């Protein structure tokens, strides 16, 4: 079955080549008396090949019924494609046959037109055969017409080149005038080099200023967030705990052992002695800050609300006003006031840098 399918496809692929050869043979007809036996034989062979391919398709359809279902669909699809190609090739063959018949009819009509009259055969009249001369004259006319078209195309190309040449001359003249106007002297070249150097210096200066302003913005924003976190934490704990004991940092430093461990977190004093064994980070993490400030380490690690609420159990009092951590960091100003100053600096410093850059650029372009 596979061999039959392969031979059928080979036949279908060969038929278009035979059709091309047949069409070229028909175009080569120049006389009615030309032997058409070869043409008829070619047409008969092509028709037989198409009929053979169609009969093979019918055999393939019959044989496909013995194949499994999943192969049967593929075979039927391939056979249907071959059948459609065969019908298409048969239609082409019929078109070529009609062309041959029209060509033969035209040649016969031409032969009858140029044939000598029957009544003049015995009267001694002279018959001139001008068929070949007419064909030659028509061909010469076609050649002359093509030469005229070629000459017209060449003249159009020359006109286009002439127009382009004039355009290039005008452009060259304008460039020369511009060069003469500028007068690229040594002074002009030095000015150009100086301008490039100044542009480079201005670029690097503005780049450095931009980086500095970005760093200052990042620094002040980070400090703002730290102060906001401290203020919020102090406000939340002050509202929940009310009045409590006040301890100095010297008293807190005395409690720095595993049996008696105090720490200061956000200016609040906690007794974390019972937390040492239960702390997830271990005893060493708390003993490193025992008897001193632990705000930085506590805020560096995120804690849940439950853990912060659990810290209230270890709360024993507050640090003295003189020893508060925010006072040590920010002199005698409270966090809220310092936060306002930072907000002002957050906008003032970058604005000053940008204004300085704008002023420098304005002076530079004004000098130019």
Secondary structure, DSSP 4 states (H G I P E B T S, - for coil): -HHHHHHHHHHHHHHHHHHHHHHHHHHT---TTS--HHHHHHHHHHHHHHHHHHHHHHHHHHHHTTS-HHHHHHHHHHHHHHHHHHHHHHHHHHHHHHHHHHHHHHHHHHHHHHSPPSTTTTTT------HHHHHHHHHHHHHHHHHHHHHHHHHHHHHHHHHHHHHHHHHHHHHHHHHHHHT--HHHHHHHHHHHHHHHHHHHHHHHHHHHHHHHHHHHHHHHHHHHHHHHHHHHHHHHH-S-EEE-HHHHHT-BSSSSBEEEETTEEEE-GGGTTT-TT-HHHHHTTTTSB-HHHHHHS---HHHHHHGGGGEEEEE-GGG-HHHHHHTTS-HHHHHHHHHHHHHHHHHHHHHHHHHHHHHHHHH-
